[in-house]
Amino acid sequence: MDVETALRKMPKAELHLHLEGAVDASTFAELAAHHGLELPPHDQVADLYSYDSLADFLVIYSLVCRSIQTEADFRRVTYECLARCADSGARYVELFLSPESHFEMGVEYPTMLAGVLTGMADAQAERSLESNLIPAINRELGPARAVEFVEMVAAHPHPQIIGVGLDFNEIGFPSADYVDAYRAAAAHGLHRTSHAGEVGPADNVRAAIDLLDCERIDHGYHVVDDPDLVASCVESQIAFTVCPTTTEYTTVWRDLSAPDHAIRQMSEAGLKLMVNSDDPAMFVSDLGNEYVRLHREMGLSLDTLAEMALNGIDAAWIDDATKTALRADWSAEIDTLLAATA
């Protein structure tokens, strides 16, 4: 078996995946046309997903969100997203949803949930893929709105709604501003993660850990700018959900083969990393490809990538008994797959 096939088949968790960023370009164009939305000029639908910065990306991301309006739309994009995860070897997914990006089109939160949860059930029934949902706060709307958001999530409980995240542009919206929202989330028994250190400073990572009491960090690359913080994170073994392909578009680290790439620095420092696809459709990637790129372009060993896959179990918001069972099963399967490449 060739290495690429083994890496794609390797059992994995996906803990940093945005539903709206996983909408295929053709699905986006179809939904936009159905709802009468005007799209940017383009020759082919693939051209719609073209950007060179986080800010440019978020403009298109918001337009994708506006194209998803009905319960059926949410069900469709959720199932399509999770089916592609399964094709990349994902066995367990925690999926981000950006509710506030749909409100401007008059979509109500219960409508979103009904569609997403049904799509998740479809993926479980047809692809045996377990998944849970993480509604994410749009930090650009400010701290007061974030508290209201958490209360909204808490008012619509469901066993598969397991936590909250904090995303959109860090610049001007530091992690420390969202303490009240995260205290509310903890009080409601919700797990907590946050985008931090993707384009913002290491202080955002520190605040996400120390002030927001996050259980893991999404991206976190600028942690490498603070050696003391790196040492603290190595000691605590807090997990970082890194997304290799995205770094080429949204960060200062544009070359995965560079010796100073943040993910390489993080790995060499001993930080607990697990690999994710983030917005796979919008960055023309998938979870399996992220592992392949880390091996071929960054030169990470198969043993290191196997460890990262198992780190996904540790970082997942599932019970300890399930983690123990998955680790035993996945370890054996990974050993067999990698042995077949020798």
C-alpha positions in Angstrom: 0.0 0.0 0.0 1.4 3.5 -0.8 1.8 6.0 1.9 -0.9 8.4 0.6 -3.5 5.7 0.6 -2.6 4.6 4.1 -2.8 8.2 5.4 -6.2 8.7 3.8 -7.5 5.4 5.3 -6.0 6.0 8.7 -8.8 6.5 11.3 -9.0 10.2 12.4 -11.0 12.7 14.3 -12.0 16.1 12.9 -12.4 18.7 15.6 -11.9 21.9 13.7 -14.3 21.9 10.8 -16.7 24.8 9.8 -19.9 23.6 8.2 -20.2 26.7 6.0 -16.6 26.4 4.9 -17.2 22.8 3.8 -19.9 23.7 1.3 -18.8 22.6 -2.2 -18.5 25.4 -4.7 -21.1 23.8 -7.0 -23.5 23.4 -4.1 -22.9 27.1 -3.1 -23.6 28.3 -6.6 -26.8 26.2 -6.8 -28.1 27.4 -3.5 -27.3 31.0 -4.2 -29.1 30.8 -7.5 -32.1 29.1 -5.9 -32.4 31.9 -3.3 -31.7 34.7 -5.9 -28.3 35.8 -4.5 -25.9 37.6 -6.7 -22.4 36.0 -6.9 -19.1 37.7 -7.6 -17.9 37.6 -11.2 -16.5 34.2 -12.1 -15.7 32.0 -15.1 -16.1 28.6 -13.3 -17.7 27.9 -9.9 -14.3 26.9 -8.5 -13.2 30.5 -9.0 -15.7 31.7 -6.4 -13.3 30.3 -3.7 -10.4 32.7 -4.4 -8.8 34.9 -1.7 -5.4 35.9 -0.3 -6.2 36.8 3.3 -8.4 35.9 6.2 -10.4 39.1 5.6 -11.0 38.2 1.9 -11.9 34.7 2.9 -14.5 35.9 5.4 -16.3 37.9 2.7 -16.9 34.8 0.7 -17.6 32.8 3.8 -20.4 35.2 4.7 -21.9 34.9 1.2 -21.9 31.1 1.5 -23.7 31.5 4.8 -26.4 33.7 3.2 -27.0 30.9 0.6 -28.0 28.4 3.2 -31.5 29.4 4.3 -33.9 26.4 4.7 -34.0 23.3 6.8 -33.4 21.3 3.7 -30.4 23.4 2.8 -28.8 22.8 6.2 -29.6 19.1 6.0 -28.0 18.9 2.5 -24.8 20.7 3.3 -24.3 18.9 6.6 -24.7 15.5 5.0 -22.4 16.4 2.1 -19.8 17.7 4.5 -19.8 14.6 6.7 -19.8 12.2 3.7 -16.5 13.8 2.5 -15.1 13.5 6.0 -15.9 9.8 6.0 -14.1 9.5 2.6 -11.0 11.0 4.2 -10.9 8.5 7.1 -12.8 10.5 9.7 -14.6 8.4 12.3 -15.6 11.1 14.6 -16.4 14.8 13.9 -17.1 17.9 16.0 -18.7 20.4 13.6 -18.7 24.2 14.0 -21.9 26.0 13.0 -22.0 29.9 12.6 -25.7 30.7 13.4 -25.2 34.5 13.5 -24.1 34.4 9.9 -27.5 33.1 8.9 -29.7 35.5 11.0 -29.4 38.3 8.5 -31.4 36.2 6.0 -34.1 35.6 8.5 -33.2 32.1 9.3 -34.2 31.0 12.9 -31.8 29.0 15.1 -34.2 26.1 15.5 -34.5 25.8 11.7 -30.7 25.5 11.4 -30.6 22.9 14.2 -33.3 20.8 12.7 -31.5 20.6 9.3 -28.0 20.1 10.7 -29.0 17.5 13.2 -31.0 15.6 10.6 -27.9 15.7 8.3 -25.8 14.4 11.1 -28.3 11.5 11.6 -28.2 10.7 7.9 -24.4 10.5 8.0 -24.5 8.3 11.0 -27.0 5.9 9.4 -25.4 5.8 6.0 -21.7 6.3 6.7 -21.4 5.2 10.3 -19.9 8.6 11.1 -20.4 9.9 14.7 -20.6 13.6 15.0 -21.5 16.4 17.4 -22.2 20.1 17.0 -20.4 23.3 18.3 -22.2 26.6 17.7 -19.6 29.3 17.3 -19.6 32.9 18.5 -18.8 35.6 15.9 -16.3 37.6 17.9 -16.7 40.6 15.6 -20.2 41.2 17.0 -18.7 42.0 20.4 -18.8 40.7 24.0 -22.4 41.5 24.9 -23.7 39.7 21.8 -21.5 36.8 22.7 -23.2 36.4 26.1 -26.6 36.5 24.4 -25.4 33.9 21.9 -24.4 31.5 24.7 -27.8 31.9 26.4 -29.5 31.1 23.1 -27.5 27.9 22.7 -28.2 26.9 26.3 -32.0 27.5 25.7 -32.0 24.9 22.9 -30.2 21.9 24.5 -29.6 18.7 22.6 -27.3 15.8 23.4 -25.3 16.5 20.2 -24.8 20.2 21.0 -21.7 19.9 23.2 -19.9 23.2 23.4 -19.2 26.6 22.0 -16.4 28.1 19.9 -15.1 31.6 19.2 -14.2 32.5 15.6 -14.0 35.2 12.8 -11.3 37.8 12.8 -9.1 38.1 15.9 -7.7 41.5 15.0 -9.5 44.0 17.2 -11.4 41.3 19.1 -9.0 39.8 21.6 -9.8 36.6 23.5 -9.9 38.5 26.9 -13.0 40.4 25.9 -15.2 37.2 26.0 -14.7 36.2 29.6 -18.4 36.7 30.5 -19.6 34.6 27.6 -17.3 31.8 28.5 -18.2 31.8 32.1 -21.8 31.5 31.0 -20.9 28.6 28.8 -19.2 26.8 31.7 -22.1 27.5 34.0 -24.4 25.8 31.4 -22.1 22.8 31.2 -20.9 23.5 27.7 -17.4 22.6 26.5 -15.2 25.5 25.4 -12.7 26.1 22.6 -11.5 29.3 20.8 -9.8 30.4 17.6 -6.7 32.1 19.0 -3.2 32.9 17.6 -4.1 32.3 14.0 -3.5 35.9 13.0 -3.6 37.4 16.5 -0.8 37.4 19.1 0.3 34.8 21.5 -1.5 36.7 24.2 -4.8 35.6 22.6 -3.8 32.0 23.2 -2.8 32.7 26.8 -6.1 34.5 27.5 -8.1 31.7 25.9 -6.5 29.2 28.3 -6.2 31.3 31.4 -9.3 33.6 31.2 -11.7 31.7 29.0 -10.8 28.3 30.4 -10.7 26.7 27.0 -10.1 23.0 26.9 -8.3 23.2 23.5 -7.1 25.9 21.1 -8.0 26.2 17.5 -5.0 27.1 15.3 -2.8 28.7 18.0 0.2 29.2 15.7 1.5 32.4 17.3 2.1 30.5 20.5 5.5 30.0 19.0 6.3 33.7 19.7 6.1 33.1 23.4 8.6 30.4 24.7 7.2 30.6 28.2 3.7 30.0 26.9 4.9 27.1 24.8 6.5 25.5 27.8 3.3 25.9 29.8 1.2 24.3 27.1 3.7 21.4 26.7 3.4 20.8 30.4 -0.4 20.9 30.4 -0.7 19.1 27.1 -3.6 21.2 26.0 -4.4 20.3 22.4 -4.1 22.5 19.4 -6.3 21.9 16.3 -3.9 22.8 13.5 -5.1 23.2 9.9 -2.1 23.0 7.5 -3.6 24.2 4.2 -5.4 27.1 5.8 -2.1 28.5 7.0 -1.1 29.2 3.4 -4.0 31.6 3.0 -4.7 33.2 6.4 -1.3 33.4 8.2 2.3 34.6 7.7 3.4 31.0 7.3 2.7 30.4 3.6 5.1 27.5 2.9 4.5 24.2 4.6 8.1 23.1 3.7 9.7 26.1 5.4 11.9 25.1 8.4 10.2 27.9 10.5 6.6 27.0 9.8 4.6 27.3 12.9 3.2 23.8 12.8 6.7 22.4 12.5 7.9 24.6 15.4 4.9 23.5 17.5 5.5 19.8 16.8 9.2 20.0 17.5 8.5 21.8 20.8 6.3 18.9 22.0 2.9 20.6 21.8 0.0 18.3 21.5 -1.3 18.7 18.0 -4.1 17.1 16.0 -4.8 17.7 12.3 -7.9 19.2 10.8 -9.2 20.6 7.5 -10.9 23.8 8.8 -12.8 25.0 5.6 -11.9 22.1 3.2 -14.1 23.0 0.3 -13.2 26.7 0.4 -9.4 25.8 0.5 -9.7 22.9 -1.9 -8.5 20.2 0.5 -9.8 17.4 2.8 -8.8 15.8 6.0 -6.8 13.0 4.3 -4.9 15.6 2.2 -3.9 17.5 5.3 -2.0 14.4 6.6 -0.5 13.7 3.2 0.8 17.3 2.9 2.3 17.2 6.4 4.2 14.1 5.4 5.3 15.1 1.8 5.8 18.8 2.2 6.7 19.3 5.9 8.4 15.9 6.2 6.7 14.8 9.4 7.2 11.1 10.0 4.4 8.5 9.8 4.8 7.9 13.5 4.3 11.6 14.3 1.2 11.7 12.1 -0.1 8.5 13.8 0.4 10.2 17.1 -1.5 13.3 15.9 -4.4 11.1 14.8 -4.6 9.5 18.3 -4.3 13.0 19.8 -7.7 13.7 18.2 -9.2 11.1 20.5 -7.7 12.8 23.6 -8.9 16.2 22.5 -12.4 15.1 21.6 -15.3 15.9 23.8 -16.4 12.3 24.4 -16.4 10.2 27.6 -13.3 8.5 28.9 -14.6 5.0 28.3 -15.2 5.8 24.6 -11.7 7.3 24.3 -10.1 4.2 25.8 -12.0 2.0 23.3 -11.3 4.2 20.3 -7.6 4.5 21.2 -7.2 0.7 21.3 -9.1 0.2 18.1 -7.4 3.0 16.2 -3.9 2.2 17.4 -4.3 -1.4 16.1 -5.7 -0.2 12.7 -3.1 2.4 12.3 -0.3 0.0 13.0 -1.6 -2.4 10.4 -2.0 0.4 7.8 1.5 1.8 8.3 3.1 -1.7 8.4 1.6 -2.2 4.9 3.6 0.7 3.5 7.0 -0.7 4.5 
